[in-house]
Amino acid sequence: MSCLRVILILVVASIGMVSPALAQGGEAAGLLLSTKGLGGISMAIAAFGGALGQGKVMSAALDGISRNPGAAGSMNQPWFLALVFIESLVLFTMLVATKCAGIW
């Protein structure tokens, strides 16, 4: 099973569980996850996706530098900016997950 398929299954499962969990007046039934559990799952998915994205950015940057070492100076800013954007998405997910879980 491919990695993307596993992530898609986890996302669909977590979306499917959040509505019944929040619809209960008192105790949530059975194996439904609370908002704290869903916050943890969403943070794990974001960290996993961010790590994959950062690995791909670094791989492409180092591949380009190895093919053309003279362009290394002009490549530093774009790949650094890409790493910052990827990491900011993970940090935004952390903020949303902690806000939804009631931690922050």
ChimeraX commands (.cxc) that place a marker at each C-alpha (Angstrom):
marker #1 position 0.00,0.00,0.00 radius 0.5
marker #1 position 1.45,3.33,-0.98 radius 0.5
marker #1 position 2.19,6.02,1.56 radius 0.5
marker #1 position -0.26,8.46,-0.02 radius 0.5
marker #1 position -3.07,5.92,0.19 radius 0.5
marker #1 position -2.41,5.35,3.90 radius 0.5
marker #1 position -2.47,9.10,4.57 radius 0.5
marker #1 position -5.70,9.47,2.60 radius 0.5
marker #1 position -7.33,6.65,4.57 radius 0.5
marker #1 position -6.27,8.26,7.88 radius 0.5
marker #1 position -7.60,11.66,6.84 radius 0.5
marker #1 position -10.95,10.26,5.69 radius 0.5
marker #1 position -11.26,8.17,8.86 radius 0.5
marker #1 position -10.50,11.13,11.13 radius 0.5
marker #1 position -12.99,13.35,9.27 radius 0.5
marker #1 position -15.60,10.61,9.54 radius 0.5
marker #1 position -15.08,10.29,13.28 radius 0.5
marker #1 position -15.15,13.95,14.24 radius 0.5
marker #1 position -18.79,14.62,13.40 radius 0.5
marker #1 position -20.30,11.77,15.49 radius 0.5
marker #1 position -17.90,12.51,18.34 radius 0.5
marker #1 position -18.99,16.13,18.55 radius 0.5
marker #1 position -22.69,15.34,18.05 radius 0.5
marker #1 position -23.02,13.42,21.31 radius 0.5
marker #1 position -24.57,15.23,24.21 radius 0.5
marker #1 position -22.80,13.31,26.94 radius 0.5
marker #1 position -20.54,10.31,26.52 radius 0.5
marker #1 position -19.16,9.61,23.07 radius 0.5
marker #1 position -19.98,6.08,21.98 radius 0.5
marker #1 position -17.51,3.28,21.36 radius 0.5
marker #1 position -14.23,3.87,19.59 radius 0.5
marker #1 position -14.86,7.43,18.49 radius 0.5
marker #1 position -11.95,9.76,19.00 radius 0.5
marker #1 position -12.16,12.95,20.99 radius 0.5
marker #1 position -11.03,16.28,19.62 radius 0.5
marker #1 position -7.75,15.86,21.50 radius 0.5
marker #1 position -7.10,12.58,19.69 radius 0.5
marker #1 position -7.97,14.10,16.35 radius 0.5
marker #1 position -5.66,17.02,17.08 radius 0.5
marker #1 position -2.85,14.55,17.70 radius 0.5
marker #1 position -3.60,12.65,14.50 radius 0.5
marker #1 position -3.72,15.84,12.45 radius 0.5
marker #1 position -0.42,16.98,13.96 radius 0.5
marker #1 position 1.17,13.62,13.14 radius 0.5
marker #1 position -0.06,13.80,9.54 radius 0.5
marker #1 position 1.20,17.39,9.21 radius 0.5
marker #1 position 4.62,16.51,10.64 radius 0.5
marker #1 position 4.86,13.47,8.36 radius 0.5
marker #1 position 3.89,15.50,5.28 radius 0.5
marker #1 position 6.23,18.33,6.25 radius 0.5
marker #1 position 9.14,15.93,6.67 radius 0.5
marker #1 position 8.44,14.38,3.26 radius 0.5
marker #1 position 8.21,17.83,1.66 radius 0.5
marker #1 position 11.41,19.05,3.26 radius 0.5
marker #1 position 13.22,15.89,2.20 radius 0.5
marker #1 position 12.06,16.34,-1.37 radius 0.5
marker #1 position 13.10,20.02,-1.42 radius 0.5
marker #1 position 16.55,19.23,-0.06 radius 0.5
marker #1 position 16.98,16.31,-2.45 radius 0.5
marker #1 position 16.10,18.49,-5.43 radius 0.5
marker #1 position 18.34,21.32,-4.24 radius 0.5
marker #1 position 21.34,19.06,-3.68 radius 0.5
marker #1 position 20.74,17.32,-7.00 radius 0.5
marker #1 position 20.73,20.69,-8.76 radius 0.5
marker #1 position 23.88,21.81,-6.95 radius 0.5
marker #1 position 25.67,18.58,-7.82 radius 0.5
marker #1 position 24.78,19.01,-11.51 radius 0.5
marker #1 position 25.82,22.66,-11.60 radius 0.5
marker #1 position 28.07,23.68,-8.68 radius 0.5
marker #1 position 28.35,27.23,-10.01 radius 0.5
marker #1 position 24.64,27.82,-9.38 radius 0.5
marker #1 position 24.85,26.92,-5.68 radius 0.5
marker #1 position 24.88,30.56,-4.59 radius 0.5
marker #1 position 21.71,31.46,-6.47 radius 0.5
marker #1 position 19.91,28.31,-5.26 radius 0.5
marker #1 position 20.28,28.95,-1.53 radius 0.5
marker #1 position 17.51,31.51,-1.16 radius 0.5
marker #1 position 14.74,29.59,-3.03 radius 0.5
marker #1 position 15.27,26.29,-1.23 radius 0.5
marker #1 position 15.57,28.01,2.14 radius 0.5
marker #1 position 12.32,29.88,1.46 radius 0.5
marker #1 position 10.64,26.60,0.46 radius 0.5
marker #1 position 11.76,24.99,3.73 radius 0.5
marker #1 position 10.38,27.94,5.70 radius 0.5
marker #1 position 6.99,27.70,3.96 radius 0.5
marker #1 position 6.77,23.95,4.54 radius 0.5
marker #1 position 7.65,24.32,8.21 radius 0.5
marker #1 position 5.16,27.17,8.64 radius 0.5
marker #1 position 2.35,24.89,7.46 radius 0.5
marker #1 position 3.29,22.37,10.14 radius 0.5
marker #1 position 3.34,25.13,12.77 radius 0.5
marker #1 position -0.08,26.40,11.66 radius 0.5
marker #1 position -1.42,22.86,12.00 radius 0.5
marker #1 position 0.01,22.69,15.51 radius 0.5
marker #1 position -1.74,25.93,16.43 radius 0.5
marker #1 position -5.08,24.76,15.04 radius 0.5
marker #1 position -4.77,21.33,16.68 radius 0.5
marker #1 position -3.99,22.79,20.09 radius 0.5
marker #1 position -6.75,25.38,19.77 radius 0.5
marker #1 position -9.33,22.72,18.82 radius 0.5
marker #1 position -8.20,20.41,21.62 radius 0.5
marker #1 position -8.64,23.21,24.14 radius 0.5
marker #1 position -4.99,23.15,25.21 radius 0.5
marker #1 position -4.30,26.71,24.14 radius 0.5
marker link #1:1,2 radius 0.2
marker link #1:2,3 radius 0.2
marker link #1:3,4 radius 0.2
marker link #1:4,5 radius 0.2
marker link #1:5,6 radius 0.2
marker link #1:6,7 radius 0.2
marker link #1:7,8 radius 0.2
marker link #1:8,9 radius 0.2
marker link #1:9,10 radius 0.2
marker link #1:10,11 radius 0.2
marker link #1:11,12 radius 0.2
marker link #1:12,13 radius 0.2
marker link #1:13,14 radius 0.2
marker link #1:14,15 radius 0.2
marker link #1:15,16 radius 0.2
marker link #1:16,17 radius 0.2
marker link #1:17,18 radius 0.2
marker link #1:18,19 radius 0.2
marker link #1:19,20 radius 0.2
marker link #1:20,21 radius 0.2
marker link #1:21,22 radius 0.2
marker link #1:22,23 radius 0.2
marker link #1:23,24 radius 0.2
marker link #1:24,25 radius 0.2
marker link #1:25,26 radius 0.2
marker link #1:26,27 radius 0.2
marker link #1:27,28 radius 0.2
marker link #1:28,29 radius 0.2
marker link #1:29,30 radius 0.2
marker link #1:30,31 radius 0.2
marker link #1:31,32 radius 0.2
marker link #1:32,33 radius 0.2
marker link #1:33,34 radius 0.2
marker link #1:34,35 radius 0.2
marker link #1:35,36 radius 0.2
marker link #1:36,37 radius 0.2
marker link #1:37,38 radius 0.2
marker link #1:38,39 radius 0.2
marker link #1:39,40 radius 0.2
marker link #1:40,41 radius 0.2
marker link #1:41,42 radius 0.2
marker link #1:42,43 radius 0.2
marker link #1:43,44 radius 0.2
marker link #1:44,45 radius 0.2
marker link #1:45,46 radius 0.2
marker link #1:46,47 radius 0.2
marker link #1:47,48 radius 0.2
marker link #1:48,49 radius 0.2
marker link #1:49,50 radius 0.2
marker link #1:50,51 radius 0.2
marker link #1:51,52 radius 0.2
marker link #1:52,53 radius 0.2
marker link #1:53,54 radius 0.2
marker link #1:54,55 radius 0.2
marker link #1:55,56 radius 0.2
marker link #1:56,57 radius 0.2
marker link #1:57,58 radius 0.2
marker link #1:58,59 radius 0.2
marker link #1:59,60 radius 0.2
marker link #1:60,61 radius 0.2
marker link #1:61,62 radius 0.2
marker link #1:62,63 radius 0.2
marker link #1:63,64 radius 0.2
marker link #1:64,65 radius 0.2
marker link #1:65,66 radius 0.2
marker link #1:66,67 radius 0.2
marker link #1:67,68 radius 0.2
marker link #1:68,69 radius 0.2
marker link #1:69,70 radius 0.2
marker link #1:70,71 radius 0.2
marker link #1:71,72 radius 0.2
marker link #1:72,73 radius 0.2
marker link #1:73,74 radius 0.2
marker link #1:74,75 radius 0.2
marker link #1:75,76 radius 0.2
marker link #1:76,77 radius 0.2
marker link #1:77,78 radius 0.2
marker link #1:78,79 radius 0.2
marker link #1:79,80 radius 0.2
marker link #1:80,81 radius 0.2
marker link #1:81,82 radius 0.2
marker link #1:82,83 radius 0.2
marker link #1:83,84 radius 0.2
marker link #1:84,85 radius 0.2
marker link #1:85,86 radius 0.2
marker link #1:86,87 radius 0.2
marker link #1:87,88 radius 0.2
marker link #1:88,89 radius 0.2
marker link #1:89,90 radius 0.2
marker link #1:90,91 radius 0.2
marker link #1:91,92 radius 0.2
marker link #1:92,93 radius 0.2
marker link #1:93,94 radius 0.2
marker link #1:94,95 radius 0.2
marker link #1:95,96 radius 0.2
marker link #1:96,97 radius 0.2
marker link #1:97,98 radius 0.2
marker link #1:98,99 radius 0.2
marker link #1:99,100 radius 0.2
marker link #1:100,101 radius 0.2
marker link #1:101,102 radius 0.2
marker link #1:102,103 radius 0.2
marker link #1:103,104 radius 0.2
view
